[in-house]
Amino acid sequence: MTYHRVRTYEPGAPAVMRYETVPGDIGAPGPGQVRLRQEAAGLNFIESAGLL
Protein backbone atom coordinates (compact mmCIF):
# COMPACT_ATOMS: atom_id res chain seq x y z
CA MET A 1 0.00 0.00 0.00
CA THR A 2 1.20 3.50 -0.76
CA TYR A 3 0.72 6.29 1.75
CA HIS A 4 0.71 10.03 1.16
CA ARG A 5 1.20 13.01 3.41
CA VAL A 6 1.18 16.78 3.22
CA ARG A 7 4.10 18.24 5.11
CA THR A 8 5.57 21.68 5.76
CA TYR A 9 9.30 22.08 6.31
CA GLU A 10 9.29 25.84 6.86
CA PRO A 11 6.86 28.60 7.75
CA GLY A 12 5.27 30.42 4.84
CA ALA A 13 2.34 30.56 2.48
CA PRO A 14 0.37 27.41 1.59
CA ALA A 15 2.79 26.99 -1.33
CA VAL A 16 5.39 25.60 1.13
CA MET A 17 3.18 22.55 1.78
CA ARG A 18 4.55 19.45 0.02
CA TYR A 19 2.49 16.42 -1.08
CA GLU A 20 4.74 13.41 -0.59
CA THR A 21 4.58 9.68 -1.16
CA VAL A 22 5.61 7.57 1.84
CA PRO A 23 6.93 4.01 1.44
CA GLY A 24 4.23 1.43 2.13
CA ASP A 25 6.40 -0.73 4.40
CA ILE A 26 6.29 1.25 7.62
CA GLY A 27 6.71 -1.77 9.90
CA ALA A 28 4.61 -3.09 12.74
CA PRO A 29 3.72 -0.96 15.77
CA GLY A 30 6.04 -1.35 18.73
CA PRO A 31 5.08 -2.33 22.27
CA GLY A 32 2.43 0.04 23.66
CA GLN A 33 1.74 1.53 20.19
CA VAL A 34 -1.22 1.22 17.84
CA ARG A 35 -1.71 1.94 14.15
CA LEU A 36 -4.79 3.87 13.09
CA ARG A 37 -6.19 4.22 9.59
CA GLN A 38 -7.22 7.75 8.71
CA GLU A 39 -9.52 7.96 5.71
CA ALA A 40 -9.72 11.75 5.51
CA ALA A 41 -8.48 14.85 7.29
CA GLY A 42 -9.53 18.47 7.23
CA LEU A 43 -7.60 21.69 7.42
CA ASN A 44 -9.45 24.77 8.58
CA PHE A 45 -8.53 28.23 7.36
CA ILE A 46 -7.42 29.35 10.83
CA GLU A 47 -5.03 26.35 10.99
CA SER A 48 -3.53 27.22 7.64
CA ALA A 49 -3.17 30.85 8.76
CA GLY A 50 -0.34 29.67 11.01
CA LEU A 51 1.56 28.78 7.84
CA LEU A 52 1.48 32.37 6.59
N, C-alpha and C positions, 0 to 999 in steps of 0.2 A: 504494500500500500504506500502511496505517496502522500506526504503531508505538506501543507503550505502554511506560511506565517507571514504576517505583516510586521515589520520591525523598524524601529527608528534607532539610528546610531548617533544622532546629534540633534540638538534643538533646532527648530526652524519651521518653515511652512509645511503643509501637507506633502509637498513634493519630496521631502526627505524620507518619507515612508517608503520602505522597500518590500516588495512582494517576493518571497523567497520559497524555493522548494527545499524541503528537509528530507534527508534520507529516510526511507521507510523502516529500516531496521534500527529502532531506538532502544532495543533491549527490554528485558523484563523489569518490572518495578522491584526495588530493593526492599529489605525488611522494613515494615512500618509505612510503606508507600503504597499508593493506589494509582491506577491509570484511569482517567476519565475520558470519554469521547464527547467532544463538543461539536455539535452539528452546525451551529451558527453563533455569531457574536455581533454585538452592536457597538457602535462608537457614536456617542452623542456629541453635538457641536461643542459643548462646554469642555468636554474631554479633549477634543482636538485643538481647542484654543490654547491648551498648555504647550502645544507643539509650535506655536507661532512665536 
